[in-house]
Amino acid sequence: MTLDQLKPGQAGVIATVGGEGALRRRLLDMGLTPNTKVLVRKVAPMGDPMELFLRGYVLTLRSEDAAKIGLKEE
């Protein structure tokens, strides 16, 4: 399962962070690292972007980028 498949109110734990080069580095720098719990707070009406809560702060992420983040069972 990937992060973009979660609905508002659902949570997951990051297993893998995909992407290449600068994109992967940016995702990691934003705190999207393995074993981090992520909660989906809201999704925009057209489905993009999505608002996440992790590590005590709110992060807005495009669905295209969220699809590169793999989740595991909590």
All heavy atoms as TSV, in Angstrom:
chain	resi	resn	atom	element	x	y	z
A	1	MET	N	N	0.847	-1.178	0.000
A	1	MET	CA	C	0.000	0.000	0.000
A	1	MET	C	C	0.893	1.241	0.000
A	1	MET	O	O	1.964	1.241	0.590
A	1	MET	CB	C	-0.896	-0.024	1.238
A	1	MET	CG	C	-1.736	1.215	1.404
A	1	MET	SD	S	-2.746	1.209	2.887
A	1	MET	CE	C	-4.265	0.637	2.184
A	2	THR	N	N	0.426	2.290	-0.631
A	2	THR	CA	C	1.183	3.539	-0.658
A	2	THR	C	C	0.397	4.640	0.045
A	2	THR	O	O	-0.812	4.517	0.255
A	2	THR	CB	C	1.511	3.979	-2.102
A	2	THR	OG1	O	0.294	4.090	-2.837
A	2	THR	CG2	C	2.440	2.981	-2.773
A	3	LEU	N	N	1.078	5.698	0.393
A	3	LEU	CA	C	0.499	6.797	1.174
A	3	LEU	C	C	-0.694	7.448	0.472
A	3	LEU	O	O	-1.657	7.839	1.116
A	3	LEU	CB	C	1.582	7.837	1.468
A	3	LEU	CG	C	1.236	9.001	2.363
A	3	LEU	CD1	C	0.692	8.527	3.703
A	3	LEU	CD2	C	2.440	9.886	2.578
A	4	ASP	N	N	-0.664	7.539	-0.837
A	4	ASP	CA	C	-1.761	8.187	-1.561
A	4	ASP	C	C	-3.063	7.390	-1.506
A	4	ASP	O	O	-4.122	7.920	-1.809
A	4	ASP	CB	C	-1.373	8.457	-3.014
A	4	ASP	CG	C	-1.171	7.190	-3.813
A	4	ASP	OD1	O	-0.568	6.235	-3.282
A	4	ASP	OD2	O	-1.607	7.161	-4.974
A	5	GLN	N	N	-3.023	6.122	-1.085
A	5	GLN	CA	C	-4.209	5.279	-1.019
A	5	GLN	C	C	-4.976	5.421	0.304
A	5	GLN	O	O	-6.088	4.930	0.421
A	5	GLN	CB	C	-3.828	3.812	-1.221
A	5	GLN	CG	C	-3.262	3.552	-2.601
A	5	GLN	CD	C	-2.691	2.158	-2.744
A	5	GLN	OE1	O	-2.205	1.580	-1.772
A	5	GLN	NE2	N	-2.759	1.629	-3.945
A	6	LEU	N	N	-4.388	6.100	1.283
A	6	LEU	CA	C	-5.070	6.295	2.563
A	6	LEU	C	C	-6.155	7.357	2.433
A	6	LEU	O	O	-6.016	8.319	1.688
A	6	LEU	CB	C	-4.078	6.717	3.646
A	6	LEU	CG	C	-3.046	5.700	4.094
A	6	LEU	CD1	C	-2.168	6.296	5.193
A	6	LEU	CD2	C	-3.690	4.425	4.583
A	7	LYS	N	N	-7.216	7.173	3.196
A	7	LYS	CA	C	-8.325	8.127	3.243
A	7	LYS	C	C	-8.170	9.005	4.487
A	7	LYS	O	O	-7.459	8.629	5.424
A	7	LYS	CB	C	-9.655	7.375	3.313
A	7	LYS	CG	C	-9.861	6.369	2.201
A	7	LYS	CD	C	-10.147	7.061	0.905
A	7	LYS	CE	C	-10.423	6.035	-0.188
A	7	LYS	NZ	N	-9.670	6.252	-1.384
A	8	PRO	N	N	-8.841	10.159	4.530
A	8	PRO	CA	C	-8.767	11.002	5.722
A	8	PRO	C	C	-9.147	10.229	6.986
A	8	PRO	O	O	-10.104	9.464	6.993
A	8	PRO	CB	C	-9.779	12.108	5.426
A	8	PRO	CG	C	-9.787	12.194	3.936
A	8	PRO	CD	C	-9.617	10.774	3.466
A	9	GLY	N	N	-8.336	10.409	8.027
A	9	GLY	CA	C	-8.545	9.714	9.282
A	9	GLY	C	C	-7.758	8.420	9.415
A	9	GLY	O	O	-7.626	7.888	10.499
A	10	GLN	N	N	-7.227	7.913	8.311
A	10	GLN	CA	C	-6.433	6.687	8.347
A	10	GLN	C	C	-4.967	7.021	8.590
A	10	GLN	O	O	-4.491	8.097	8.225
A	10	GLN	CB	C	-6.554	5.902	7.044
A	10	GLN	CG	C	-7.924	5.312	6.803
A	10	GLN	CD	C	-7.961	4.483	5.536
A	10	GLN	OE1	O	-7.441	4.893	4.502
A	10	GLN	NE2	N	-8.584	3.316	5.627
A	11	ALA	N	N	-4.267	6.062	9.190
A	11	ALA	CA	C	-2.844	6.250	9.484
A	11	ALA	C	C	-2.064	5.043	8.992
A	11	ALA	O	O	-2.615	3.980	8.740
A	11	ALA	CB	C	-2.642	6.426	10.980
A	12	GLY	N	N	-0.767	5.239	8.858
A	12	GLY	CA	C	0.116	4.161	8.453
A	12	GLY	C	C	1.527	4.459	8.913
A	12	GLY	O	O	1.832	5.566	9.370
A	13	VAL	N	N	2.393	3.454	8.787
A	13	VAL	CA	C	3.798	3.602	9.145
A	13	VAL	C	C	4.617	3.466	7.865
A	13	VAL	O	O	4.440	2.506	7.107
A	13	VAL	CB	C	4.216	2.540	10.185
A	13	VAL	CG1	C	5.705	2.659	10.496
A	13	VAL	CG2	C	3.396	2.687	11.453
A	14	ILE	N	N	5.496	4.417	7.626
A	14	ILE	CA	C	6.294	4.418	6.411
A	14	ILE	C	C	7.271	3.246	6.415
A	14	ILE	O	O	7.993	3.028	7.382
A	14	ILE	CB	C	7.057	5.752	6.264
A	14	ILE	CG1	C	6.067	6.903	6.131
A	14	ILE	CG2	C	8.003	5.707	5.068
A	14	ILE	CD1	C	6.694	8.273	6.135
A	15	ALA	N	N	7.281	2.505	5.310
A	15	ALA	CA	C	8.203	1.379	5.150
A	15	ALA	C	C	9.326	1.749	4.191
A	15	ALA	O	O	10.493	1.490	4.460
A	15	ALA	CB	C	7.462	0.152	4.641
A	16	THR	N	N	8.962	2.365	3.064
A	16	THR	CA	C	9.964	2.724	2.058
A	16	THR	C	C	9.685	4.114	1.501
A	16	THR	O	O	8.539	4.555	1.461
A	16	THR	CB	C	9.951	1.735	0.874
A	16	THR	OG1	O	8.655	1.757	0.275
A	16	THR	CG2	C	10.283	0.321	1.320
A	17	VAL	N	N	10.740	4.774	1.073
A	17	VAL	CA	C	10.624	6.075	0.417
A	17	VAL	C	C	11.258	5.934	-0.955
A	17	VAL	O	O	12.455	5.689	-1.063
A	17	VAL	CB	C	11.322	7.192	1.227
A	17	VAL	CG1	C	11.194	8.522	0.503
A	17	VAL	CG2	C	10.736	7.282	2.626
A	18	GLY	N	N	10.432	6.052	-1.980
A	18	GLY	CA	C	10.914	5.900	-3.351
A	18	GLY	C	C	11.340	7.231	-3.939
A	18	GLY	O	O	11.617	8.188	-3.230
A	19	GLY	N	N	11.341	7.285	-5.243
A	19	GLY	CA	C	11.789	8.484	-5.937
A	19	GLY	C	C	13.279	8.418	-6.180
A	19	GLY	O	O	13.964	7.507	-5.706
A	20	GLU	N	N	13.769	9.370	-6.926
A	20	GLU	CA	C	15.189	9.394	-7.250
A	20	GLU	C	C	15.774	10.773	-7.009
A	20	GLU	O	O	15.093	11.780	-7.135
A	20	GLU	CB	C	15.397	9.031	-8.726
A	20	GLU	CG	C	14.989	7.614	-9.074
A	20	GLU	CD	C	15.200	7.301	-10.542
A	20	GLU	OE1	O	15.760	8.152	-11.262
A	20	GLU	OE2	O	14.800	6.213	-10.961
A	21	GLY	N	N	17.022	10.798	-6.661
A	21	GLY	CA	C	17.784	12.035	-6.549
A	21	GLY	C	C	17.179	13.061	-5.622
A	21	GLY	O	O	16.893	12.798	-4.458
A	22	ALA	N	N	16.963	14.261	-6.174
A	22	ALA	CA	C	16.504	15.400	-5.384
A	22	ALA	C	C	15.122	15.170	-4.779
A	22	ALA	O	O	14.856	15.603	-3.657
A	22	ALA	CB	C	16.501	16.660	-6.235
A	23	LEU	N	N	14.245	14.478	-5.505
A	23	LEU	CA	C	12.908	14.222	-4.979
A	23	LEU	C	C	12.983	13.353	-3.724
A	23	LEU	O	O	12.375	13.670	-2.703
A	23	LEU	CB	C	12.025	13.531	-6.019
A	23	LEU	CG	C	10.666	13.050	-5.486
A	23	LEU	CD1	C	9.834	14.224	-4.996
A	23	LEU	CD2	C	9.924	12.269	-6.541
A	24	ARG	N	N	13.739	12.266	-3.777
A	24	ARG	CA	C	13.869	11.381	-2.619
A	24	ARG	C	C	14.490	12.130	-1.441
A	24	ARG	O	O	14.038	12.026	-0.307
A	24	ARG	CB	C	14.707	10.156	-2.964
A	24	ARG	CG	C	14.765	9.162	-1.820
A	24	ARG	CD	C	15.408	7.843	-2.279
A	24	ARG	NE	N	15.193	6.803	-1.296
A	24	ARG	CZ	C	15.921	6.664	-0.188
A	24	ARG	NH1	N	16.915	7.497	0.064
A	24	ARG	NH2	N	15.665	5.688	0.668
A	25	ARG	N	N	15.514	12.911	-1.693
A	25	ARG	CA	C	16.174	13.684	-0.635
A	25	ARG	C	C	15.193	14.665	-0.015
A	25	ARG	O	O	15.145	14.838	1.188
A	25	ARG	CB	C	17.389	14.416	-1.239
A	25	ARG	CG	C	18.068	15.433	-0.342
A	25	ARG	CD	C	18.614	14.964	0.991
A	25	ARG	NE	N	19.211	13.657	0.983
A	25	ARG	CZ	C	19.306	12.877	2.061
A	25	ARG	NH1	N	18.852	13.285	3.227
A	25	ARG	NH2	N	19.848	11.685	1.992
A	26	ARG	N	N	14.359	15.313	-0.834
A	26	ARG	CA	C	13.381	16.283	-0.326
A	26	ARG	C	C	12.355	15.594	0.568
A	26	ARG	O	O	12.003	16.112	1.628
A	26	ARG	CB	C	12.684	16.987	-1.489
A	26	ARG	CG	C	11.888	18.204	-1.035
A	26	ARG	CD	C	11.092	18.792	-2.147
A	26	ARG	NE	N	9.889	17.964	-2.215
A	26	ARG	CZ	C	9.042	17.937	-3.232
A	26	ARG	NH1	N	9.248	18.677	-4.271
A	26	ARG	NH2	N	7.979	17.177	-3.216
A	27	LEU	N	N	11.866	14.428	0.150
A	27	LEU	CA	C	10.901	13.691	0.962
A	27	LEU	C	C	11.502	13.303	2.310
A	27	LEU	O	O	10.864	13.455	3.353
A	27	LEU	CB	C	10.428	12.446	0.214
A	27	LEU	CG	C	9.587	12.686	-1.043
A	27	LEU	CD1	C	9.342	11.367	-1.771
A	27	LEU	CD2	C	8.284	13.374	-0.722
A	28	LEU	N	N	12.728	12.829	2.305
A	28	LEU	CA	C	13.404	12.454	3.546
A	28	LEU	C	C	13.630	13.679	4.433
A	28	LEU	O	O	13.443	13.615	5.652
A	28	LEU	CB	C	14.727	11.754	3.245
A	28	LEU	CG	C	14.605	10.373	2.575
A	28	LEU	CD1	C	15.968	9.908	2.079
A	28	LEU	CD2	C	13.984	9.364	3.504
A	29	ASP	N	N	14.018	14.799	3.836
A	29	ASP	CA	C	14.255	16.033	4.596
A	29	ASP	C	C	12.979	16.563	5.255
A	29	ASP	O	O	13.039	17.230	6.293
A	29	ASP	CB	C	14.849	17.124	3.701
A	29	ASP	CG	C	16.297	16.866	3.334
A	29	ASP	OD1	O	16.937	15.996	3.972
A	29	ASP	OD2	O	16.788	17.514	2.390
A	30	MET	N	N	11.819	16.271	4.648
A	30	MET	CA	C	10.546	16.719	5.214
A	30	MET	C	C	10.091	15.822	6.363
A	30	MET	O	O	9.037	16.049	6.949
A	30	MET	CB	C	9.464	16.768	4.135
A	30	MET	CG	C	9.663	17.898	3.165
A	30	MET	SD	S	8.271	18.130	2.044
A	30	MET	CE	C	8.371	16.681	1.018
A	31	GLY	N	N	10.871	14.790	6.685
A	31	GLY	CA	C	10.535	13.929	7.811
A	31	GLY	C	C	9.854	12.636	7.419
A	31	GLY	O	O	9.440	11.861	8.272
A	32	LEU	N	N	9.695	12.396	6.120
A	32	LEU	CA	C	9.054	11.173	5.646
A	32	LEU	C	C	10.103	10.063	5.577
A	32	LEU	O	O	10.581	9.690	4.513
A	32	LEU	CB	C	8.418	11.413	4.274
A	32	LEU	CG	C	7.284	12.439	4.284
A	32	LEU	CD1	C	6.974	12.916	2.886
A	32	LEU	CD2	C	6.047	11.860	4.935
A	33	THR	N	N	10.467	9.550	6.737
A	33	THR	CA	C	11.497	8.519	6.835
A	33	THR	C	C	10.881	7.199	7.302
A	33	THR	O	O	9.809	7.197	7.916
A	33	THR	CB	C	12.599	8.945	7.820
A	33	THR	OG1	O	12.011	9.227	9.086
A	33	THR	CG2	C	13.331	10.190	7.319
A	34	PRO	N	N	11.535	6.078	7.019
A	34	PRO	CA	C	10.996	4.780	7.453
A	34	PRO	C	C	10.728	4.740	8.962
A	34	PRO	O	O	11.424	5.367	9.753
A	34	PRO	CB	C	12.105	3.795	7.057
A	34	PRO	CG	C	12.738	4.446	5.869
A	34	PRO	CD	C	12.725	5.917	6.193
A	35	ASN	N	N	9.690	4.003	9.324
A	35	ASN	CA	C	9.223	3.808	10.700
A	35	ASN	C	C	8.573	5.047	11.315
A	35	ASN	O	O	8.418	5.123	12.530
A	35	ASN	CB	C	10.340	3.291	11.608
A	35	ASN	CG	C	10.842	1.951	11.134
A	35	ASN	OD1	O	10.057	1.080	10.760
A	35	ASN	ND2	N	12.149	1.781	11.118
A	36	THR	N	N	8.174	6.010	10.497
A	36	THR	CA	C	7.467	7.200	10.972
A	36	THR	C	C	5.972	6.997	10.771
A	36	THR	O	O	5.531	6.600	9.695
A	36	THR	CB	C	7.918	8.451	10.187
A	36	THR	OG1	O	9.315	8.638	10.371
A	36	THR	CG2	C	7.179	9.694	10.657
A	37	LYS	N	N	5.182	7.275	11.805
A	37	LYS	CA	C	3.732	7.162	11.696
A	37	LYS	C	C	3.179	8.414	11.032
A	37	LYS	O	O	3.561	9.533	11.380
A	37	LYS	CB	C	3.099	6.980	13.076
A	37	LYS	CG	C	1.612	6.739	13.001
A	37	LYS	CD	C	1.028	6.414	14.350
A	37	LYS	CE	C	-0.474	6.187	14.199
A	37	LYS	NZ	N	-1.099	5.833	15.463
A	38	VAL	N	N	2.271	8.213	10.076
A	38	VAL	CA	C	1.688	9.305	9.302
A	38	VAL	C	C	0.167	9.186	9.360
A	38	VAL	O	O	-0.383	8.108	9.145
A	38	VAL	CB	C	2.154	9.241	7.830
A	38	VAL	CG1	C	1.526	10.344	7.021
A	38	VAL	CG2	C	3.651	9.308	7.742
A	39	LEU	N	N	-0.497	10.303	9.637
A	39	LEU	CA	C	-1.953	10.353	9.668
A	39	LEU	C	C	-2.425	11.281	8.558
A	39	LEU	O	O	-1.917	12.399	8.423
A	39	LEU	CB	C	-2.439	10.889	11.021
A	39	LEU	CG	C	-3.920	11.238	11.130
A	39	LEU	CD1	C	-4.774	9.978	11.129
A	39	LEU	CD2	C	-4.189	12.058	12.376
A	40	VAL	N	N	-3.399	10.835	7.773
A	40	VAL	CA	C	-3.982	11.690	6.733
A	40	VAL	C	C	-5.091	12.502	7.379
A	40	VAL	O	O	-6.069	11.955	7.878
A	40	VAL	CB	C	-4.540	10.846	5.561
A	40	VAL	CG1	C	-5.199	11.754	4.527
A	40	VAL	CG2	C	-3.434	10.033	4.921
A	41	ARG	N	N	-4.916	13.815	7.399
A	41	ARG	CA	C	-5.911	14.699	8.024
A	41	ARG	C	C	-6.982	15.118	7.038
A	41	ARG	O	O	-8.162	15.104	7.361
A	41	ARG	CB	C	-5.233	15.933	8.612
A	41	ARG	CG	C	-4.421	15.592	9.847
A	41	ARG	CD	C	-3.727	16.768	10.459
A	41	ARG	NE	N	-4.547	17.973	10.466
A	41	ARG	CZ	C	-4.436	18.935	11.350
A	41	ARG	NH1	N	-3.533	18.845	12.293
A	41	ARG	NH2	N	-5.177	20.013	11.282
A	42	LYS	N	N	-6.582	15.554	5.852
A	42	LYS	CA	C	-7.544	16.032	4.848
A	42	LYS	C	C	-7.020	15.697	3.459
A	42	LYS	O	O	-5.821	15.536	3.257
A	42	LYS	CB	C	-7.696	17.555	4.901
A	42	LYS	CG	C	-8.176	18.138	6.173
A	42	LYS	CD	C	-8.247	19.650	6.016
A	42	LYS	CE	C	-8.167	20.344	7.348
A	42	LYS	NZ	N	-8.069	21.788	7.212
A	43	VAL	N	N	-7.954	15.649	2.517
A	43	VAL	CA	C	-7.599	15.526	1.111
A	43	VAL	C	C	-8.407	16.589	0.376
A	43	VAL	O	O	-9.609	16.753	0.636
A	43	VAL	CB	C	-7.924	14.119	0.555
A	43	VAL	CG1	C	-7.629	14.049	-0.932
A	43	VAL	CG2	C	-7.123	13.057	1.297
A	44	ALA	N	N	-7.764	17.317	-0.525
A	44	ALA	CA	C	-8.445	18.372	-1.263
A	44	ALA	C	C	-9.613	17.788	-2.077
A	44	ALA	O	O	-9.597	16.601	-2.421
A	44	ALA	CB	C	-7.459	19.074	-2.193
A	45	PRO	N	N	-10.625	18.605	-2.386
A	45	PRO	CA	C	-11.805	18.107	-3.100
A	45	PRO	C	C	-11.490	17.355	-4.405
A	45	PRO	O	O	-12.143	16.381	-4.713
A	45	PRO	CB	C	-12.603	19.376	-3.394
A	45	PRO	CG	C	-12.218	20.313	-2.307
A	45	PRO	CD	C	-10.774	20.016	-2.025
A	46	MET	N	N	-10.495	17.772	-5.122
A	46	MET	CA	C	-10.144	17.086	-6.370
A	46	MET	C	C	-9.126	15.967	-6.135
A	46	MET	O	O	-8.629	15.376	-7.084
A	46	MET	CB	C	-9.594	18.089	-7.392
A	46	MET	CG	C	-10.576	19.181	-7.769
A	46	MET	SD	S	-12.072	18.562	-8.536
A	46	MET	CE	C	-11.478	18.215	-10.159
A	47	GLY	N	N	-8.797	15.703	-4.871
A	47	GLY	CA	C	-7.901	14.601	-4.541
A	47	GLY	C	C	-6.433	14.957	-4.452
A	47	GLY	O	O	-5.607	14.111	-4.134
A	48	ASP	N	N	-6.089	16.190	-4.728
A	48	ASP	CA	C	-4.682	16.580	-4.707
A	48	ASP	C	C	-4.587	18.040	-4.297
A	48	ASP	O	O	-5.257	18.873	-4.910
A	48	ASP	CB	C	-4.095	16.386	-6.101
A	48	ASP	CG	C	-2.581	16.430	-6.137
A	48	ASP	OD1	O	-1.962	16.097	-5.117
A	48	ASP	OD2	O	-2.028	16.788	-7.176
A	49	PRO	N	N	-3.836	18.431	-3.304
A	49	PRO	CA	C	-2.910	17.659	-2.471
A	49	PRO	C	C	-3.605	17.054	-1.251
A	49	PRO	O	O	-4.812	17.210	-1.074
A	49	PRO	CB	C	-1.892	18.706	-2.036
A	49	PRO	CG	C	-2.701	19.964	-1.926
A	49	PRO	CD	C	-3.739	19.865	-3.027
A	50	MET	N	N	-2.798	16.405	-0.407
A	50	MET	CA	C	-3.308	15.827	0.824
A	50	MET	C	C	-2.547	16.413	2.005
A	50	MET	O	O	-1.382	16.773	1.879
A	50	MET	CB	C	-3.217	14.299	0.798
A	50	MET	CG	C	-1.858	13.729	0.580
A	50	MET	SD	S	-1.815	11.964	0.160
A	50	MET	CE	C	-3.038	11.236	1.171
A	51	GLU	N	N	-3.259	16.552	3.134
A	51	GLU	CA	C	-2.654	17.118	4.339
A	51	GLU	C	C	-2.346	15.977	5.305
A	51	GLU	O	O	-3.223	15.191	5.651
A	51	GLU	CB	C	-3.626	18.106	4.980
A	51	GLU	CG	C	-3.054	18.835	6.169
A	51	GLU	CD	C	-4.030	19.848	6.719
A	51	GLU	OE1	O	-4.194	20.909	6.087
A	51	GLU	OE2	O	-4.627	19.575	7.776
A	52	LEU	N	N	-1.090	15.901	5.726
A	52	LEU	CA	C	-0.623	14.832	6.600
A	52	LEU	C	C	-0.199	15.390	7.948
A	52	LEU	O	O	0.223	16.539	8.036
A	52	LEU	CB	C	0.584	14.124	5.966
A	52	LEU	CG	C	0.448	13.686	4.517
A	52	LEU	CD1	C	1.792	13.220	3.990
A	52	LEU	CD2	C	-0.594	12.606	4.396
A	53	PHE	N	N	-0.287	14.552	8.981
A	53	PHE	CA	C	0.228	14.916	10.294
A	53	PHE	C	C	1.280	13.881	10.675
A	53	PHE	O	O	0.996	12.683	10.697
A	53	PHE	CB	C	-0.891	14.943	11.340
A	53	PHE	CG	C	-0.421	15.348	12.705
A	53	PHE	CD1	C	-0.148	16.674	12.979
A	53	PHE	CD2	C	-0.225	14.411	13.697
A	53	PHE	CE1	C	0.295	17.060	14.231
A	53	PHE	CE2	C	0.227	14.784	14.951
A	53	PHE	CZ	C	0.491	16.116	15.220
A	54	LEU	N	N	2.494	14.337	10.907
A	54	LEU	CA	C	3.591	13.455	11.303
A	54	LEU	C	C	4.595	14.237	12.122
A	54	LEU	O	O	4.756	15.431	11.946
A	54	LEU	CB	C	4.278	12.838	10.080
A	54	LEU	CG	C	5.049	13.791	9.161
A	54	LEU	CD1	C	6.239	13.071	8.589
A	54	LEU	CD2	C	4.160	14.279	8.051
A	55	ARG	N	N	5.245	13.554	13.049
A	55	ARG	CA	C	6.302	14.157	13.872
A	55	ARG	C	C	5.886	15.481	14.518
A	55	ARG	O	O	6.693	16.388	14.697
A	55	ARG	CB	C	7.563	14.365	13.050
A	55	ARG	CG	C	8.161	13.078	12.532
A	55	ARG	CD	C	9.411	13.375	11.728
A	55	ARG	NE	N	9.960	12.169	11.185
A	55	ARG	CZ	C	10.951	11.468	11.761
A	55	ARG	NH1	N	11.475	11.870	12.886
A	55	ARG	NH2	N	11.407	10.374	11.188
A	56	GLY	N	N	4.594	15.644	14.824
A	56	GLY	CA	C	4.124	16.835	15.507
A	56	GLY	C	C	3.883	18.049	14.629
A	56	GLY	O	O	3.691	19.149	15.133
A	57	TYR	N	N	3.880	17.875	13.309
A	57	TYR	CA	C	3.582	19.003	12.428
A	57	TYR	C	C	2.726	18.555	11.255
A	57	TYR	O	O	2.555	17.370	11.003
A	57	TYR	CB	C	4.864	19.696	11.944
A	57	TYR	CG	C	5.633	18.956	10.881
A	57	TYR	CD1	C	5.490	19.288	9.538
A	57	TYR	CD2	C	6.521	17.928	11.210
A	57	TYR	CE1	C	6.192	18.611	8.560
A	57	TYR	CE2	C	7.231	17.264	10.241
A	57	TYR	CZ	C	7.063	17.605	8.915
A	57	TYR	OH	O	7.761	16.928	7.941
A	58	VAL	N	N	2.167	19.517	10.538
A	58	VAL	CA	C	1.294	19.258	9.398
A	58	VAL	C	C	2.093	19.484	8.115
A	58	VAL	O	O	2.798	20.483	7.981
A	58	VAL	CB	C	0.057	20.181	9.433
A	58	VAL	CG1	C	-0.799	19.980	8.207
A	58	VAL	CG2	C	-0.740	19.921	10.694
A	59	LEU	N	N	1.952	18.558	7.184
A	59	LEU	CA	C	2.666	18.616	5.909
A	59	LEU	C	C	1.662	18.421	4.786
A	59	LEU	O	O	0.807	17.540	4.867
A	59	LEU	CB	C	3.722	17.513	5.859
A	59	LEU	CG	C	4.465	17.303	4.547
A	59	LEU	CD1	C	5.371	18.502	4.262
A	59	LEU	CD2	C	5.284	16.027	4.607
A	60	THR	N	N	1.732	19.250	3.765
A	60	THR	CA	C	0.887	19.091	2.584
A	60	THR	C	C	1.747	18.502	1.480
A	60	THR	O	O	2.840	18.984	1.206
A	60	THR	CB	C	0.307	20.451	2.141
A	60	THR	OG1	O	-0.424	21.009	3.235
A	60	THR	CG2	C	-0.610	20.289	0.951
A	61	LEU	N	N	1.237	17.434	0.864
A	61	LEU	CA	C	2.016	16.686	-0.120
A	61	LEU	C	C	1.150	16.368	-1.331
A	61	LEU	O	O	-0.028	16.024	-1.187
A	61	LEU	CB	C	2.510	15.387	0.528
A	61	LEU	CG	C	3.555	14.569	-0.178
A	61	LEU	CD1	C	4.874	15.344	-0.257
A	61	LEU	CD2	C	3.780	13.268	0.554
A	62	ARG	N	N	1.736	16.480	-2.520
A	62	ARG	CA	C	1.018	16.107	-3.742
A	62	ARG	C	C	0.805	14.597	-3.776
A	62	ARG	O	O	1.649	13.833	-3.312
A	62	ARG	CB	C	1.811	16.525	-4.980
A	62	ARG	CG	C	2.004	18.016	-5.112
A	62	ARG	CD	C	2.728	18.383	-6.361
A	62	ARG	NE	N	3.970	17.596	-6.469
A	62	ARG	CZ	C	4.768	17.615	-7.512
A	62	ARG	NH1	N	4.490	18.344	-8.556
A	62	ARG	NH2	N	5.878	16.900	-7.522
A	63	SER	N	N	-0.287	14.171	-4.358
A	63	SER	CA	C	-0.590	12.744	-4.459
A	63	SER	C	C	0.465	12.010	-5.274
A	63	SER	O	O	0.794	10.858	-4.987
A	63	SER	CB	C	-1.966	12.540	-5.089
A	63	SER	OG	O	-2.958	13.067	-4.258
A	64	GLU	N	N	1.002	12.673	-6.271
A	64	GLU	CA	C	2.063	12.079	-7.107
A	64	GLU	C	C	3.277	11.707	-6.257
A	64	GLU	O	O	3.879	10.648	-6.444
A	64	GLU	CB	C	2.461	13.081	-8.188
A	64	GLU	CG	C	3.573	12.632	-9.095
A	64	GLU	CD	C	3.977	13.718	-10.079
A	64	GLU	OE1	O	3.144	14.587	-10.408
A	64	GLU	OE2	O	5.133	13.689	-10.521
A	65	ASP	N	N	3.640	12.561	-5.313
A	65	ASP	CA	C	4.768	12.282	-4.420
A	65	ASP	C	C	4.379	11.248	-3.362
A	65	ASP	O	O	5.196	10.399	-2.988
A	65	ASP	CB	C	5.273	13.554	-3.754
A	65	ASP	CG	C	5.850	14.541	-4.759
A	65	ASP	OD1	O	6.246	14.120	-5.862
A	65	ASP	OD2	O	5.895	15.743	-4.445
A	66	ALA	N	N	3.151	11.318	-2.868
A	66	ALA	CA	C	2.679	10.375	-1.864
A	66	ALA	C	C	2.658	8.945	-2.400
A	66	ALA	O	O	2.839	7.982	-1.654
A	66	ALA	CB	C	1.294	10.772	-1.364
A	67	ALA	N	N	2.484	8.795	-3.702
A	67	ALA	CA	C	2.467	7.464	-4.313
A	67	ALA	C	C	3.834	6.781	-4.260
A	67	ALA	O	O	3.916	5.578	-4.442
A	67	ALA	CB	C	1.975	7.569	-5.753
A	68	LYS	N	N	4.863	7.539	-4.002
A	68	LYS	CA	C	6.221	6.983	-3.945
A	68	LYS	C	C	6.601	6.499	-2.549
A	68	LYS	O	O	7.688	5.999	-2.329
A	68	LYS	CB	C	7.232	8.023	-4.432
A	68	LYS	CG	C	7.056	8.374	-5.904
A	68	LYS	CD	C	7.993	9.491	-6.300
A	68	LYS	CE	C	7.967	9.835	-7.759
A	68	LYS	NZ	N	6.787	9.723	-8.500
A	69	ILE	N	N	5.684	6.652	-1.587
A	69	ILE	CA	C	5.953	6.282	-0.204
A	69	ILE	C	C	5.171	5.026	0.152
A	69	ILE	O	O	3.937	5.042	0.167
A	69	ILE	CB	C	5.598	7.440	0.745
A	69	ILE	CG1	C	6.448	8.651	0.385
A	69	ILE	CG2	C	5.790	7.035	2.191
A	69	ILE	CD1	C	6.054	9.919	1.052
A	70	GLY	N	N	5.896	3.940	0.418
A	70	GLY	CA	C	5.269	2.669	0.761
A	70	GLY	C	C	5.000	2.579	2.254
A	70	GLY	O	O	5.782	3.072	3.070
A	71	LEU	N	N	3.874	1.949	2.598
A	71	LEU	CA	C	3.475	1.810	3.991
A	71	LEU	C	C	3.484	0.346	4.411
A	71	LEU	O	O	3.364	-0.545	3.579
A	71	LEU	CB	C	2.077	2.374	4.208
A	71	LEU	CG	C	1.867	3.841	3.856
A	71	LEU	CD1	C	0.404	4.205	4.032
A	71	LEU	CD2	C	2.733	4.731	4.712
A	72	LYS	N	N	3.596	0.119	5.727
A	72	LYS	CA	C	3.500	-1.228	6.286
A	72	LYS	C	C	2.421	-1.232	7.345
A	72	LYS	O	O	1.919	-0.186	7.741
A	72	LYS	CB	C	4.840	-1.681	6.861
A	72	LYS	CG	C	5.341	-0.832	8.017
A	72	LYS	CD	C	6.699	-1.309	8.475
A	72	LYS	CE	C	7.246	-0.383	9.564
A	72	LYS	NZ	N	8.597	-0.759	9.964
A	73	GLU	N	N	2.075	-2.408	7.816
A	73	GLU	CA	C	1.064	-2.532	8.856
A	73	GLU	C	C	1.548	-1.899	10.146
A	73	GLU	O	O	2.721	-1.984	10.479
A	73	GLU	CB	C	0.744	-4.000	9.105
A	73	GLU	CG	C	0.131	-4.716	7.936
A	73	GLU	CD	C	-1.251	-4.185	7.579
A	73	GLU	OE1	O	-2.004	-3.847	8.503
A	73	GLU	OE2	O	-1.557	-4.122	6.384
A	74	GLU	N	N	0.635	-1.259	10.891
A	74	GLU	CA	C	0.997	-0.612	12.148
A	74	GLU	C	C	1.286	-1.632	13.214
A	74	GLU	O	O	0.695	-2.623	13.368
A	74	GLU	CB	C	-0.119	0.303	12.626
A	74	GLU	CG	C	-0.208	1.560	11.804
A	74	GLU	CD	C	-1.188	2.536	12.401
A	74	GLU	OE1	O	-0.956	3.000	13.510
A	74	GLU	OE2	O	-2.190	2.807	11.741
